């Protein structure tokens, strides 16, 4: 039984010790001030979203053009070409 508990603790499956469970995170310094938004973060979020949408639309248009090209090649029944 003791060996099983040691294995569970070694794998990190056991709960943290009570002294560590109530410690304050080093990343939480104070309350957020919603009156002054982080405009850099907002700009990065919207800019990244816009860039990803632009890449998605560009890739979609290229895929549609390739589909149309292959559809025309498939429908081409010329004896001189093959």
JOBELQUI-V378590 format. One record per residue. RES is the residue in three letters. SS is DSSP state (a for helix, b for strand, c for the rest). PHI is phi in whole degrees, 0 to 359 (NA if undefined). BURIAL is + if it has 24 or more other ideal C-beta (glycine too) atoms within 12 Angstrom, else -. Layout:
res=RES ss=SS phi=PHI burial=BURIAL
res=RES ss=SS phi=PHI burial=BURIAL
This chain:
res=UNK ss=c phi=NA burial=-
res=UNK ss=a phi=294 burial=-
res=UNK ss=a phi=295 burial=-
res=UNK ss=a phi=295 burial=-
res=UNK ss=a phi=294 burial=-
res=UNK ss=a phi=296 burial=-
res=UNK ss=a phi=295 burial=-
res=UNK ss=a phi=296 burial=-
res=UNK ss=a phi=293 burial=-
res=UNK ss=a phi=295 burial=-
res=UNK ss=c phi=280 burial=-
res=UNK ss=c phi=80 burial=-
res=UNK ss=c phi=273 burial=-
res=UNK ss=c phi=280 burial=-
res=UNK ss=c phi=294 burial=-
res=UNK ss=c phi=294 burial=-
res=UNK ss=c phi=295 burial=-
res=UNK ss=a phi=301 burial=-
res=UNK ss=a phi=292 burial=-
res=UNK ss=a phi=273 burial=-
res=UNK ss=a phi=290 burial=-
res=UNK ss=c phi=249 burial=-
res=UNK ss=c phi=281 burial=-
res=UNK ss=c phi=278 burial=-
res=UNK ss=c phi=291 burial=-
res=UNK ss=c phi=288 burial=-
res=UNK ss=c phi=270 burial=-
res=UNK ss=c phi=261 burial=-
res=UNK ss=c phi=267 burial=-
res=UNK ss=c phi=200 burial=-
res=UNK ss=c phi=289 burial=-
res=UNK ss=c phi=287 burial=-
res=UNK ss=c phi=259 burial=-
res=UNK ss=c phi=284 burial=-
res=UNK ss=c phi=286 burial=-
res=UNK ss=c phi=236 burial=-
res=UNK ss=c phi=294 burial=-
res=UNK ss=c phi=279 burial=-
res=UNK ss=a phi=292 burial=-
res=UNK ss=a phi=295 burial=-
res=UNK ss=a phi=296 burial=-
res=UNK ss=a phi=297 burial=-
res=UNK ss=a phi=296 burial=-
res=UNK ss=a phi=295 burial=-
res=UNK ss=a phi=296 burial=-
res=UNK ss=a phi=291 burial=-
res=UNK ss=a phi=296 burial=-
res=UNK ss=a phi=296 burial=-
res=UNK ss=a phi=298 burial=-
res=UNK ss=a phi=296 burial=-
res=UNK ss=a phi=295 burial=-
res=UNK ss=a phi=294 burial=-
res=UNK ss=a phi=295 burial=-
res=UNK ss=a phi=297 burial=-
res=UNK ss=a phi=295 burial=-
res=UNK ss=a phi=296 burial=-
res=UNK ss=a phi=294 burial=-
res=UNK ss=a phi=298 burial=-
res=UNK ss=a phi=295 burial=-
res=UNK ss=a phi=297 burial=-
res=UNK ss=a phi=297 burial=-
res=UNK ss=a phi=295 burial=-
res=UNK ss=a phi=295 burial=-
res=UNK ss=a phi=294 burial=-
res=UNK ss=a phi=297 burial=-
res=UNK ss=a phi=295 burial=-
res=UNK ss=a phi=297 burial=-
res=UNK ss=a phi=295 burial=-
res=UNK ss=a phi=297 burial=-
res=UNK ss=a phi=291 burial=-
res=UNK ss=a phi=294 burial=-
res=UNK ss=a phi=291 burial=-
res=UNK ss=a phi=295 burial=-
res=UNK ss=a phi=295 burial=-
res=UNK ss=a phi=276 burial=-
res=UNK ss=c phi=282 burial=-
res=UNK ss=c phi=243 burial=-
res=UNK ss=c phi=247 burial=-
res=UNK ss=c phi=283 burial=-
res=UNK ss=c phi=283 burial=-
res=UNK ss=c phi=280 burial=-
res=UNK ss=c phi=257 burial=-
